[in-house]
Amino acid sequence: MSAITEIRFLTEFQQLHNVSSAIASFERDHPHVRIIVEQAADHYESLRAFNSDEAPDIIESGGWSLFNRPGMFVDLLPYVKEVPGLQEDLIPGIMRVACKDGNLPGLPVDVSVPLMIYDKEKFDQAGLPYPTEDWTWDDMMALAEKLTIRNEQGVARQFGYGNGVDIEFFEPFIMRNGGRLISLDGTARGHVDQQAAIEAFKKLIDAYRVHQVIRKPDEPSEAGDLHEGFAIIFGFTWFIGGCIEHGLSGRFGVVGLPNMPGGQQGNMIYMGAAGVTSKSPNPHLAWEFLHHYVLQRPDSFRSRSTRTLPITRSLAEQSGMTEHPLWSRYIQELDHVQISGFYINEKWNASRQLINEDINRMILEGADVAQTIKSWTRFA
């Protein structure tokens, strides 16, 4: 009787249904392999596990900073090239972000991009046309003003636009204006403090202070949650996935981010990854499981509870996402993604709370946008 080979799979995710399903089908086809799942609460626990005497074969993380660490993961590109047609099938936009210095440290998982989601019912009630791909930021503000409804006391029962106060949610508009938060080598000076970034940021702050179409932090509101009282929503795949799961997909449409004066088509991307550690005694077998888990199960993207995007063209087609009235636009957007500042520089990512506090001051106190942004060069 052949010995059982164990592959230890460490994940930072809490929901294990998807990986459990992949393990069941993989072990059925590989009866002499056992995938042992372990959980880590955060990057710190993952690093501690890797540095222990019994490092896991695979680590899966919801963030990307682990995969920037030299020597922690094997390069998966040689394995990718062994699978006929796989390298060409991988979506180029995702690979632009995932590959570092010509290496692929992990297969992207939990992939999400933001687009603009509009409530067709609210547009119909206001007699307004739905946004189209050629709309501009000024077009969006004009629509959002008409779609913001306040009572006699000035409390909104409907906002024209919904967006969170987070530097990551502002970054796509800077990209589309031809700017960057930090350079590809991790430097903020000469990027976040340049006119393209400042101009885009001022437009966003004006949406709160001048146009008053976005709910300010702690502003009294009768609008309810995003899916209830907001006409246009800056929405990631997890938001539209929730709408689909709860039977609300017919109420919403999806369109690209508005065009900015800089004329670029960039967008940010959220994703984690699963990679084979450099300490794995069975790297090829670990890769075989990763290949099955991430790339061979279109059913995992057909579920009504799906919140993420596939990383190959064939998976997008086999799952039906390329034909879906909402998911299809998210798949298209993957061609335009760029690497975000929080993927490039850990110090920048760790400074997010301080940066967001500054954004709150811009919105609530009118702090000078240009001077505030220029001060962020100290974070990277």
Secondary structure by P-SEA (a helix, b strand, c coil): cbbbbbbbbbbcccccaaaaaaaaaaaaacccbbbbbbbbccaaaaaaaaaccccccbbbbccccccccccccccaaaaaaacccccccccaaaaaaacccccccccccbbbbbbbbbcaaaaaaaccccccccccaaaaaaaaaaabbbcccccccccccccccccccaaaaaaaacccccccccccccccccaaaaaaaaaaaaacccccccccccccccccccccccccccccaaaaaaaaaaccccccccccccccccccccccccccccccccccccaaaaaaaaaaacccccccccccccccccccaaaaaaacccccccaaaaaaaccccccccccccaaaaaaaaaaaaaaaaaacccccaaaaaaaccccc
